[in-house]
Amino acid sequence: MAQVEEEELTPEQLDAKFAKMKAAMQTAQLERGAATRKAKERNQQKKLNSRLLRHTGRDKLFTFRVREDLVDRAKTVAKERKEKIAAWMEAAIEAAIERHERERQGDAS
């Protein structure tokens, strides 16, 4: 069959071509969009061991964006201390909160 230029395609042919491309993306798991992202997040949540998370008290997700150099430095320190990055970050945040509370109490006196 001769190659038909897209300008010559009817709306039905364009729809069929788009549907074929979308199906190919879905089978290759390349489809983008909020629905796809949310479905992947739900599947990932199912893989987590919720019993272990509840046992450790770490059942809440707390994320934020940081500079790349800070990520590298934090991972290096956690690795040197032979700790998981999440546990080390949790301890760092707790230390910062305690310092803030001590400073606030010092200002109040």
N, CA, C and O atoms as CSV, one atom per row, in Angstrom:
chain,resi,resn,atom,element,x,y,z
A,1,MET,N,N,0.850,-1.184,0.000
A,1,MET,CA,C,0.000,0.000,0.000
A,1,MET,C,C,0.888,1.237,0.000
A,1,MET,O,O,1.868,1.285,0.743
A,2,ALA,N,N,0.577,2.212,-0.795
A,2,ALA,CA,C,1.372,3.434,-0.917
A,2,ALA,C,C,1.239,4.263,0.355
A,2,ALA,O,O,0.197,4.270,1.010
A,3,GLN,N,N,2.322,4.960,0.686
A,3,GLN,CA,C,2.320,5.822,1.866
A,3,GLN,C,C,1.396,7.009,1.615
A,3,GLN,O,O,1.574,7.735,0.636
A,4,VAL,N,N,0.408,7.214,2.493
A,4,VAL,CA,C,-0.525,8.325,2.351
A,4,VAL,C,C,-0.044,9.437,3.274
A,4,VAL,O,O,0.222,9.193,4.452
A,5,GLU,N,N,0.068,10.631,2.760
A,5,GLU,CA,C,0.493,11.748,3.589
A,5,GLU,C,C,-0.618,12.094,4.562
A,5,GLU,O,O,-1.799,11.925,4.260
A,6,GLU,N,N,-0.223,12.589,5.753
A,6,GLU,CA,C,-1.200,12.882,6.800
A,6,GLU,C,C,-2.191,13.947,6.385
A,6,GLU,O,O,-3.319,13.959,6.877
A,7,GLU,N,N,-1.803,14.838,5.497
A,7,GLU,CA,C,-2.713,15.887,5.061
A,7,GLU,C,C,-3.893,15.295,4.303
A,7,GLU,O,O,-4.966,15.896,4.257
A,8,GLU,N,N,-3.703,14.127,3.710
A,8,GLU,CA,C,-4.741,13.518,2.896
A,8,GLU,C,C,-5.631,12.564,3.698
A,8,GLU,O,O,-6.601,12.033,3.157
A,9,LEU,N,N,-5.321,12.340,4.961
A,9,LEU,CA,C,-6.099,11.404,5.768
A,9,LEU,C,C,-7.419,12.029,6.188
A,9,LEU,O,O,-7.505,13.226,6.463
A,10,THR,N,N,-8.429,11.201,6.230
A,10,THR,CA,C,-9.735,11.655,6.708
A,10,THR,C,C,-9.688,11.687,8.241
A,10,THR,O,O,-8.796,11.089,8.841
A,11,PRO,N,N,-10.623,12.367,8.868
A,11,PRO,CA,C,-10.646,12.385,10.339
A,11,PRO,C,C,-10.729,10.974,10.935
A,11,PRO,O,O,-10.119,10.704,11.970
A,12,GLU,N,N,-11.471,10.086,10.295
A,12,GLU,CA,C,-11.585,8.710,10.781
A,12,GLU,C,C,-10.235,7.989,10.695
A,12,GLU,O,O,-9.855,7.242,11.598
A,13,GLN,N,N,-9.522,8.229,9.592
A,13,GLN,CA,C,-8.210,7.594,9.429
A,13,GLN,C,C,-7.206,8.141,10.451
A,13,GLN,O,O,-6.383,7.397,10.985
A,14,LEU,N,N,-7.285,9.439,10.713
A,14,LEU,CA,C,-6.414,10.026,11.732
A,14,LEU,C,C,-6.718,9.448,13.111
A,14,LEU,O,O,-5.802,9.134,13.871
A,15,ASP,N,N,-8.011,9.306,13.436
A,15,ASP,CA,C,-8.403,8.713,14.715
A,15,ASP,C,C,-7.886,7.285,14.839
A,15,ASP,O,O,-7.391,6.887,15.894
A,16,ALA,N,N,-8.002,6.518,13.763
A,16,ALA,CA,C,-7.530,5.132,13.769
A,16,ALA,C,C,-6.013,5.083,13.951
A,16,ALA,O,O,-5.496,4.241,14.686
A,17,LYS,N,N,-5.311,5.982,13.282
A,17,LYS,CA,C,-3.850,6.037,13.404
A,17,LYS,C,C,-3.442,6.400,14.834
A,17,LYS,O,O,-2.514,5.814,15.392
A,18,PHE,N,N,-4.144,7.368,15.414
A,18,PHE,CA,C,-3.859,7.775,16.789
A,18,PHE,C,C,-4.139,6.634,17.760
A,18,PHE,O,O,-3.346,6.385,18.668
A,19,ALA,N,N,-5.255,5.941,17.579
A,19,ALA,CA,C,-5.605,4.821,18.456
A,19,ALA,C,C,-4.549,3.718,18.373
A,19,ALA,O,O,-4.197,3.114,19.386
A,20,LYS,N,N,-4.048,3.459,17.170
A,20,LYS,CA,C,-3.014,2.445,16.989
A,20,LYS,C,C,-1.730,2.854,17.712
A,20,LYS,O,O,-1.094,2.027,18.366
A,21,MET,N,N,-1.350,4.128,17.595
A,21,MET,CA,C,-0.148,4.616,18.270
A,21,MET,C,C,-0.306,4.551,19.788
A,21,MET,O,O,0.626,4.180,20.501
A,22,LYS,N,N,-1.489,4.912,20.273
A,22,LYS,CA,C,-1.749,4.889,21.716
A,22,LYS,C,C,-1.701,3.455,22.242
A,22,LYS,O,O,-1.153,3.207,23.316
A,23,ALA,N,N,-2.263,2.525,21.502
A,23,ALA,CA,C,-2.226,1.116,21.908
A,23,ALA,C,C,-0.795,0.611,21.964
A,23,ALA,O,O,-0.435,-0.140,22.871
A,24,ALA,N,N,0.027,1.019,21.000
A,24,ALA,CA,C,1.432,0.604,20.993
A,24,ALA,C,C,2.163,1.169,22.207
A,24,ALA,O,O,3.004,0.488,22.793
A,25,MET,N,N,1.851,2.410,22.589
A,25,MET,CA,C,2.485,3.019,23.763
A,25,MET,C,C,2.058,2.306,25.036
A,25,MET,O,O,2.873,2.089,25.933
A,26,GLN,N,N,0.775,1.940,25.119
A,26,GLN,CA,C,0.278,1.261,26.311
A,26,GLN,C,C,0.937,-0.100,26.474
A,26,GLN,O,O,1.322,-0.464,27.585
A,27,THR,N,N,1.073,-0.855,25.397
A,27,THR,CA,C,1.697,-2.175,25.503
A,27,THR,C,C,3.166,-2.053,25.876
A,27,THR,O,O,3.719,-2.938,26.529
A,28,ALA,N,N,3.801,-0.959,25.463
A,28,ALA,CA,C,5.200,-0.726,25.826
A,28,ALA,C,C,5.312,-0.004,27.169
A,28,ALA,O,O,6.419,0.284,27.623
A,29,GLN,N,N,4.188,0.289,27.800
A,29,GLN,CA,C,4.102,0.993,29.076
A,29,GLN,C,C,4.789,2.353,29.007
A,29,GLN,O,O,5.505,2.748,29.927
A,30,LEU,N,N,4.561,3.061,27.907
A,30,LEU,CA,C,5.143,4.384,27.720
A,30,LEU,C,C,4.114,5.496,27.809
A,30,LEU,O,O,4.449,6.670,27.651
A,31,GLU,N,N,2.865,5.134,28.060
A,31,GLU,CA,C,1.823,6.157,28.090
A,31,GLU,C,C,2.093,7.124,29.233
A,31,GLU,O,O,2.439,6.711,30.340
A,32,ARG,N,N,1.937,8.376,28.963
A,32,ARG,CA,C,2.183,9.413,29.954
A,32,ARG,C,C,0.854,10.034,30.364
A,32,ARG,O,O,-0.130,9.985,29.626
A,33,GLY,N,N,0.850,10.609,31.537
A,33,GLY,CA,C,-0.338,11.303,32.000
A,33,GLY,C,C,-0.601,11.023,33.457
A,33,GLY,O,O,-0.020,10.110,34.044
A,34,ALA,N,N,-1.475,11.809,34.032
A,34,ALA,CA,C,-1.764,11.709,35.456
A,34,ALA,C,C,-2.382,10.360,35.818
A,34,ALA,O,O,-2.049,9.786,36.855
A,35,ALA,N,N,-3.265,9.858,34.987
A,35,ALA,CA,C,-3.918,8.586,35.293
A,35,ALA,C,C,-2.908,7.453,35.345
A,35,ALA,O,O,-2.980,6.589,36.219
A,36,THR,N,N,-1.969,7.456,34.412
A,36,THR,CA,C,-0.943,6.411,34.395
A,36,THR,C,C,-0.050,6.520,35.620
A,36,THR,O,O,0.274,5.515,36.253
A,37,ARG,N,N,0.351,7.757,35.955
A,37,ARG,CA,C,1.218,7.967,37.116
A,37,ARG,C,C,0.521,7.517,38.401
A,37,ARG,O,O,1.125,6.850,39.242
A,38,LYS,N,N,-0.744,7.884,38.545
A,38,LYS,CA,C,-1.483,7.507,39.746
A,38,LYS,C,C,-1.654,5.995,39.849
A,38,LYS,O,O,-1.566,5.436,40.942
A,39,ALA,N,N,-1.895,5.333,38.729
A,39,ALA,CA,C,-2.031,3.870,38.739
A,39,ALA,C,C,-0.719,3.225,39.166
A,39,ALA,O,O,-0.728,2.268,39.941
A,40,LYS,N,N,0.408,3.731,38.674
A,40,LYS,CA,C,1.704,3.187,39.069
A,40,LYS,C,C,1.961,3.418,40.552
A,40,LYS,O,O,2.502,2.543,41.228
A,41,GLU,N,N,1.575,4.599,41.072
A,41,GLU,CA,C,1.750,4.882,42.492
A,41,GLU,C,C,0.909,3.929,43.341
A,41,GLU,O,O,1.373,3.439,44.371
A,42,ARG,N,N,-0.326,3.667,42.910
A,42,ARG,CA,C,-1.174,2.731,43.673
A,42,ARG,C,C,-0.566,1.337,43.679
A,42,ARG,O,O,-0.579,0.665,44.710
A,43,ASN,N,N,-0.034,0.891,42.546
A,43,ASN,CA,C,0.602,-0.423,42.494
A,43,ASN,C,C,1.826,-0.477,43.395
A,43,ASN,O,O,2.082,-1.490,44.046
A,44,GLN,N,N,2.576,0.608,43.431
A,44,GLN,CA,C,3.763,0.639,44.284
A,44,GLN,C,C,3.357,0.606,45.753
A,44,GLN,O,O,4.016,-0.051,46.558
A,45,GLN,N,N,2.289,1.300,46.111
A,45,GLN,CA,C,1.820,1.302,47.493
A,45,GLN,C,C,1.460,-0.107,47.947
A,45,GLN,O,O,1.684,-0.466,49.103
A,46,LYS,N,N,0.905,-0.905,47.042
A,46,LYS,CA,C,0.515,-2.268,47.389
A,46,LYS,C,C,1.729,-3.127,47.701
A,46,LYS,O,O,1.626,-4.089,48.462
A,47,LYS,N,N,2.886,-2.789,47.118
A,47,LYS,CA,C,4.094,-3.577,47.322
A,47,LYS,C,C,4.747,-3.307,48.677
A,47,LYS,O,O,5.565,-4.105,49.137
A,48,LEU,N,N,4.394,-2.185,49.324
A,48,LEU,CA,C,4.980,-1.856,50.612
A,48,LEU,C,C,4.446,-2.784,51.690
A,48,LEU,O,O,3.286,-3.194,51.650
A,49,ASN,N,N,5.283,-3.108,52.635
A,49,ASN,CA,C,4.873,-3.940,53.753
A,49,ASN,C,C,4.315,-3.016,54.832
A,49,ASN,O,O,5.070,-2.481,55.644
A,50,SER,N,N,3.010,-2.831,54.841
A,50,SER,CA,C,2.392,-1.876,55.761
A,50,SER,C,C,2.541,-2.304,57.219
A,50,SER,O,O,2.588,-1.452,58.106
A,51,ARG,N,N,2.614,-3.591,57.478
A,51,ARG,CA,C,2.791,-4.060,58.859
A,51,ARG,C,C,4.136,-3.590,59.407
A,51,ARG,O,O,4.217,-3.124,60.544
A,52,LEU,N,N,5.182,-3.710,58.608
A,52,LEU,CA,C,6.501,-3.252,59.027
A,52,LEU,C,C,6.512,-1.742,59.224
A,52,LEU,O,O,7.097,-1.246,60.187
A,53,LEU,N,N,5.873,-1.014,58.326
A,53,LEU,CA,C,5.820,0.434,58.463
A,53,LEU,C,C,5.117,0.848,59.748
A,53,LEU,O,O,5.582,1.753,60.441
A,54,ARG,N,N,4.010,0.202,60.074
A,54,ARG,CA,C,3.304,0.526,61.312
A,54,ARG,C,C,4.156,0.172,62.522
A,54,ARG,O,O,4.157,0.903,63.512
A,55,HIS,N,N,4.883,-0.946,62.456
A,55,HIS,CA,C,5.724,-1.391,63.575
A,55,HIS,C,C,6.822,-0.368,63.869
A,55,HIS,O,O,7.111,-0.092,65.034
A,56,THR,N,N,7.428,0.189,62.837
A,56,THR,CA,C,8.493,1.167,63.025
A,56,THR,C,C,7.943,2.566,63.260
A,56,THR,O,O,8.698,3.472,63.614
A,57,GLY,N,N,6.644,2.757,63.071
A,57,GLY,CA,C,6.051,4.072,63.222
A,57,GLY,C,C,6.241,4.949,62.000
A,57,GLY,O,O,5.891,6.129,62.020
A,58,ARG,N,N,6.782,4.394,60.957
A,58,ARG,CA,C,7.052,5.163,59.729
A,58,ARG,C,C,5.986,4.847,58.677
A,58,ARG,O,O,6.256,4.176,57.681
A,59,ASP,N,N,4.794,5.335,58.914
A,59,ASP,CA,C,3.712,5.044,57.980
A,59,ASP,C,C,3.233,6.286,57.230
A,59,ASP,O,O,2.261,6.219,56.477
A,60,LYS,N,N,3.905,7.411,57.429
A,60,LYS,CA,C,3.550,8.640,56.715
A,60,LYS,C,C,4.645,8.991,55.724
A,60,LYS,O,O,5.832,8.817,56.000
A,61,LEU,N,N,4.228,9.489,54.560
A,61,LEU,CA,C,5.166,9.892,53.535
A,61,LEU,C,C,5.404,11.388,53.656
A,61,LEU,O,O,4.457,12.170,53.735
A,62,PHE,N,N,6.684,11.787,53.671
A,62,PHE,CA,C,7.056,13.192,53.823
A,62,PHE,C,C,8.142,13.487,52.806
A,62,PHE,O,O,9.297,13.110,53.001
A,63,THR,N,N,7.779,14.157,51.724
A,63,THR,CA,C,8.750,14.397,50.648
A,63,THR,C,C,8.885,15.885,50.378
A,63,THR,O,O,7.954,16.662,50.585
A,64,PHE,N,N,10.056,16.258,49.914
A,64,PHE,CA,C,10.290,17.629,49.511
A,64,PHE,C,C,11.476,17.652,48.558
A,64,PHE,O,O,12.264,16.707,48.511
A,65,ARG,N,N,11.596,18.728,47.806
A,65,ARG,CA,C,12.673,18.853,46.827
A,65,ARG,C,C,13.857,19.567,47.452
A,65,ARG,O,O,13.700,20.523,48.211
A,66,VAL,N,N,15.045,19.084,47.119
A,66,VAL,CA,C,16.277,19.683,47.635
A,66,VAL,C,C,17.292,19.805,46.502
A,66,VAL,O,O,17.100,19.267,45.412
A,67,ARG,N,N,18.369,20.521,46.783
A,67,ARG,CA,C,19.446,20.651,45.806
A,67,ARG,C,C,20.149,19.311,45.631
A,67,ARG,O,O,20.192,18.494,46.551
A,68,GLU,N,N,20.699,19.096,44.440
A,68,GLU,CA,C,21.369,17.833,44.127
A,68,GLU,C,C,22.576,17.596,45.039
A,68,GLU,O,O,22.817,16.469,45.471
A,69,ASP,N,N,23.331,18.653,45.331
A,69,ASP,CA,C,24.507,18.479,46.182
A,69,ASP,C,C,24.114,18.028,47.586
A,69,ASP,O,O,24.847,17.271,48.224
A,70,LEU,N,N,22.959,18.490,48.069
A,70,LEU,CA,C,22.502,18.084,49.396
A,70,LEU,C,C,22.136,16.601,49.413
A,70,LEU,O,O,22.403,15.906,50.393
A,71,VAL,N,N,21.532,16.120,48.344
A,71,VAL,CA,C,21.196,14.699,48.241
A,71,VAL,C,C,22.466,13.864,48.308
A,71,VAL,O,O,22.535,12.888,49.055
A,72,ASP,N,N,23.470,14.250,47.527
A,72,ASP,CA,C,24.731,13.499,47.509
A,72,ASP,C,C,25.405,13.506,48.878
A,72,ASP,O,O,25.886,12.473,49.344
A,73,ARG,N,N,25.438,14.667,49.514
A,73,ARG,CA,C,26.076,14.771,50.839
A,73,ARG,C,C,25.332,13.935,51.877
A,73,ARG,O,O,25.958,13.247,52.685
A,74,ALA,N,N,24.003,13.991,51.859
A,74,ALA,CA,C,23.208,13.234,52.833
A,74,ALA,C,C,23.402,11.734,52.639
A,74,ALA,O,O,23.536,10.993,53.613
A,75,LYS,N,N,23.417,11.288,51.391
A,75,LYS,CA,C,23.625,9.858,51.129
A,75,LYS,C,C,25.009,9.418,51.576
A,75,LYS,O,O,25.176,8.316,52.098
A,76,THR,N,N,25.998,10.273,51.374
A,76,THR,CA,C,27.359,9.941,51.791
A,76,THR,C,C,27.440,9.795,53.301
A,76,THR,O,O,28.026,8.835,53.802
A,77,VAL,N,N,26.859,10.733,54.026
A,77,VAL,CA,C,26.900,10.677,55.497
A,77,VAL,C,C,26.159,9.448,56.001
A,77,VAL,O,O,26.661,8.741,56.875
A,78,ALA,N,N,24.978,9.185,55.466
A,78,ALA,CA,C,24.201,8.027,55.907
A,78,ALA,C,C,24.972,6.735,55.635
A,78,ALA,O,O,24.966,5.818,56.457
A,79,LYS,N,N,25.627,6.670,54.489
A,79,LYS,CA,C,26.402,5.470,54.152
A,79,LYS,C,C,27.583,5.302,55.100
A,79,LYS,O,O,27.865,4.190,55.546
A,80,GLU,N,N,28.280,6.403,55.413
A,80,GLU,CA,C,29.405,6.344,56.344
A,80,GLU,C,C,28.957,5.873,57.718
A,80,GLU,O,O,29.679,5.151,58.405
A,81,ARG,N,N,27.759,6.289,58.109
A,81,ARG,CA,C,27.231,5.908,59.426
A,81,ARG,C,C,26.550,4.543,59.392
A,81,ARG,O,O,26.061,4.057,60.412
A,82,LYS,N,N,26.524,3.930,58.209
A,82,LYS,CA,C,25.884,2.621,58.012
A,82,LYS,C,C,24.417,2.648,58.444
A,82,LYS,O,O,23.926,1.741,59.115
A,83,GLU,N,N,23.740,3.716,58.038
A,83,GLU,CA,C,22.319,3.883,58.325
A,83,GLU,C,C,21.563,4.021,57.009
A,83,GLU,O,O,22.127,4.424,55.992
A,84,LYS,N,N,20.306,3.687,57.046
A,84,LYS,CA,C,19.459,3.931,55.884
A,84,LYS,C,C,19.217,5.434,55.801
A,84,LYS,O,O,19.136,6.126,56.816
A,85,ILE,N,N,19.105,5.921,54.568
A,85,ILE,CA,C,18.947,7.362,54.366
A,85,ILE,C,C,17.689,7.884,55.071
A,85,ILE,O,O,17.710,8.985,55.620
A,86,ALA,N,N,16.611,7.121,55.063
A,86,ALA,CA,C,15.367,7.584,55.701
A,86,ALA,C,C,15.549,7.732,57.202
A,86,ALA,O,O,15.082,8.707,57.791
A,87,ALA,N,N,16.228,6.768,57.830
A,87,ALA,CA,C,16.451,6.838,59.272
A,87,ALA,C,C,17.369,8.012,59.608
A,87,ALA,O,O,17.141,8.718,60.590
A,88,TRP,N,N,18.402,8.220,58.797
A,88,TRP,CA,C,19.319,9.317,59.057
A,88,TRP,C,C,18.623,10.665,58.876
A,88,TRP,O,O,18.821,11.577,59.679
A,89,MET,N,N,17.808,10.795,57.825
A,89,MET,CA,C,17.085,12.042,57.593
A,89,MET,C,C,16.084,12.305,58.723
A,89,MET,O,O,15.906,13.446,59.149
A,90,GLU,N,N,15.445,11.261,59.193
A,90,GLU,CA,C,14.500,11.410,60.302
A,90,GLU,C,C,15.231,11.940,61.536
A,90,GLU,O,O,14.735,12.842,62.210
A,91,ALA,N,N,16.404,11.387,61.833
A,91,ALA,CA,C,17.190,11.843,62.984
A,91,ALA,C,C,17.651,13.287,62.788
A,91,ALA,O,O,17.656,14.063,63.744
A,92,ALA,N,N,18.033,13.655,61.582
A,92,ALA,CA,C,18.474,15.027,61.314
A,92,ALA,C,C,17.326,16.017,61.513
A,92,ALA,O,O,17.525,17.094,62.074
A,93,ILE,N,N,16.151,15.661,61.063
A,93,ILE,CA,C,14.992,16.541,61.239
A,93,ILE,C,C,14.642,16.664,62.716
A,93,ILE,O,O,14.354,17.760,63.196
A,94,GLU,N,N,14.666,15.539,63.443
A,94,GLU,CA,C,14.390,15.589,64.878
A,94,GLU,C,C,15.402,16.476,65.604
A,94,GLU,O,O,15.023,17.244,66.489
A,95,ALA,N,N,16.680,16.380,65.243
A,95,ALA,CA,C,17.715,17.207,65.870
A,95,ALA,C,C,17.462,18.687,65.582
A,95,ALA,O,O,17.629,19.525,66.468
A,96,ALA,N,N,17.064,19.013,64.357
A,96,ALA,CA,C,16.781,20.405,64.012
A,96,ALA,C,C,15.576,20.927,64.791
A,96,ALA,O,O,15.577,22.077,65.231
A,97,ILE,N,N,14.565,20.110,64.961
A,97,ILE,CA,C,13.378,20.517,65.724
A,97,ILE,C,C,13.748,20.746,67.186
A,97,ILE,O,O,13.330,21.738,67.783
A,98,GLU,N,N,14.536,19.829,67.771
A,98,GLU,CA,C,14.955,19.983,69.170
A,98,GLU,C,C,15.778,21.252,69.359
A,98,GLU,O,O,15.604,21.961,70.350
A,99,ARG,N,N,16.668,21.544,68.423
A,99,ARG,CA,C,17.479,22.764,68.498
A,99,ARG,C,C,16.581,23.997,68.451
A,99,ARG,O,O,16.772,24.941,69.218
A,100,HIS,N,N,15.604,23.984,67.549
A,100,HIS,CA,C,14.668,25.100,67.443
A,100,HIS,C,C,13.905,25.291,68.753
A,100,HIS,O,O,13.746,26.419,69.220
A,101,GLU,N,N,13.439,24.205,69.341
A,101,GLU,CA,C,12.682,24.294,70.588
A,101,GLU,C,C,13.547,24.829,71.725
A,101,GLU,O,O,13.073,25.610,72.550
A,102,ARG,N,N,14.829,24.408,71.775
A,102,ARG,CA,C,15.742,24.931,72.816
A,102,ARG,C,C,15.961,26.429,72.629
A,102,ARG,O,O,15.953,27.187,73.599
A,103,GLU,N,N,16.158,26.855,71.377
A,103,GLU,CA,C,16.355,28.274,71.089
A,103,GLU,C,C,15.122,29.082,71.449
A,103,GLU,O,O,15.226,30.186,71.983
A,104,ARG,N,N,13.960,28.531,71.155
A,104,ARG,CA,C,12.708,29.239,71.458
A,104,ARG,C,C,12.518,29.377,72.963
A,104,ARG,O,O,12.049,30.411,73.438
A,105,GLN,N,N,12.883,28.329,73.722
A,105,GLN,CA,C,12.769,28.395,75.177
A,105,GLN,C,C,13.758,29.410,75.756
A,105,GLN,O,O,13.446,30.103,76.724
A,106,GLY,N,N,14.946,29.494,75.162
A,106,GLY,CA,C,15.948,30.465,75.613
A,106,GLY,C,C,15.487,31.891,75.382
A,106,GLY,O,O,15.776,32.774,76.189
A,107,ASP,N,N,14.766,32.130,74.278
A,107,ASP,CA,C,14.254,33.470,73.986
A,107,ASP,C,C,13.119,33.845,74.917
A,107,ASP,O,O,12.929,35.023,75.220
A,108,ALA,N,N,12.356,32.852,75.380
A,108,ALA,CA,C,11.189,33.110,76.224
A,108,ALA,C,C,11.605,33.468,77.649
A,108,ALA,O,O,10.833,34.116,78.356
A,109,SER,N,N,12.810,33.065,78.098
A,109,SER,CA,C,13.186,33.335,79.490
A,109,SER,C,C,13.710,34.709,79.698
A,109,SER,O,O,14.064,35.071,80.820
